[in-house]
Amino acid sequence: MTKFGFEDLDVWQKATSFSNKVIKLVDLINTDRKHFRLIEQLEASSTSIALNIAEGKGRYSKKEFIQFLYIARGSLYETITLLVIFENNKWINGEQLEELKAFGNEISKMLSSLIKSIKSSL
């Protein structure tokens, strides 16, 4: 079976699981169509985490990889912010928010550890 290097990264695997959870949650949201842009933004930011990890891994320098990991972390924070907004508007409940925040916190720590590890090898 063909595999890309990023597929072996635990943080990439967690990030894809996280985005799948967000997408499944979005499928349950029942809100006015005028909020479609926010829903699309949530899907985009949640998938951007794993996408940026993969893109960074495909770069030829460690410095570029680190930059993409920073972007991935920013996308994670954007996703959490959107989820807070969704909870404030009662589109998701507090339990759903806390579950995703805990999952996101785990990914954030993994990203920070990976960045630190790569920096120490420069």
C-alpha positions in Angstrom: 0.0 0.0 0.0 1.4 3.4 -1.0 1.8 5.8 1.9 2.8 9.5 2.1 5.2 10.6 4.9 2.6 12.7 6.6 0.3 9.8 7.1 2.7 8.4 9.7 2.5 11.6 11.8 0.3 11.0 14.9 -0.7 14.7 14.8 -1.9 14.4 11.2 -4.0 11.4 12.1 -5.5 13.2 15.1 -6.2 16.3 13.0 -8.1 14.2 10.4 -10.1 12.6 13.2 -10.8 16.0 14.6 -12.0 17.4 11.3 -14.2 14.4 10.8 -15.8 15.0 14.2 -16.4 18.6 13.3 -18.0 17.7 9.9 -20.3 15.2 11.6 -21.3 17.8 14.1 -22.0 20.3 11.3 -24.4 17.8 9.7 -26.5 18.0 12.9 -26.7 21.8 13.0 -30.1 23.1 12.3 -29.8 26.8 11.6 -31.1 29.4 9.2 -29.5 29.3 5.7 -28.2 32.8 6.2 -25.5 31.4 8.5 -24.2 29.0 5.8 -21.0 31.1 5.5 -20.1 30.4 9.1 -20.7 26.7 8.7 -18.6 26.6 5.6 -15.8 28.5 7.5 -16.0 25.9 10.3 -15.6 23.1 7.8 -12.7 24.9 6.1 -10.8 25.8 9.2 -11.1 22.3 10.7 -9.9 20.6 7.6 -7.1 23.1 7.1 -5.4 21.7 10.2 -4.5 18.4 8.6 -4.1 19.9 5.2 -1.4 22.3 6.4 0.4 19.5 8.3 0.5 17.5 5.1 1.6 20.4 2.9 4.3 21.3 5.3 5.6 17.7 5.5 5.9 17.9 1.7 8.1 20.9 1.7 11.9 20.5 1.3 13.0 22.4 4.3 12.3 22.1 8.0 11.8 25.8 8.3 9.0 25.6 5.8 7.5 22.6 7.6 7.5 24.6 10.9 5.8 27.5 9.2 3.0 25.2 8.0 2.7 23.7 11.5 2.1 27.3 12.8 -0.6 27.8 10.2 -2.2 24.5 11.2 -2.2 25.7 14.8 -3.8 28.9 13.7 -6.5 27.0 11.9 -7.1 25.0 15.0 -7.6 28.1 17.1 -9.9 29.5 14.4 -11.9 26.3 14.6 -12.2 26.5 18.3 -13.3 30.2 18.1 -16.0 29.3 15.6 -17.2 26.5 17.8 -17.5 28.9 20.8 -19.5 31.2 18.6 -21.7 28.3 17.6 -22.2 27.3 21.2 -23.0 31.0 22.1 -25.7 30.9 19.4 -27.0 27.5 20.7 -26.2 25.7 17.4 -24.2 23.2 19.4 -24.3 22.5 23.2 -21.7 22.9 25.8 -20.8 19.3 26.0 -20.1 19.1 22.3 -17.9 22.2 22.6 -16.0 20.9 25.5 -15.3 17.6 23.8 -13.9 19.3 20.7 -11.9 21.8 22.8 -10.3 18.9 24.7 -9.5 17.1 21.4 -8.2 20.4 20.0 -6.0 21.0 23.0 -4.4 17.6 22.5 -3.7 18.5 18.9 -2.3 21.9 19.9 0.1 20.3 22.3 1.2 17.8 19.7 1.8 20.6 17.2 3.9 22.5 19.7 5.9 19.4 20.5 6.6 18.7 16.9 7.6 22.3 16.2 9.9 22.2 19.2 11.4 18.9 18.1 12.1 20.2 14.5 13.5 23.5 15.8 16.0 21.6 18.0 17.2 19.7 15.0 18.0 22.8 13.0 
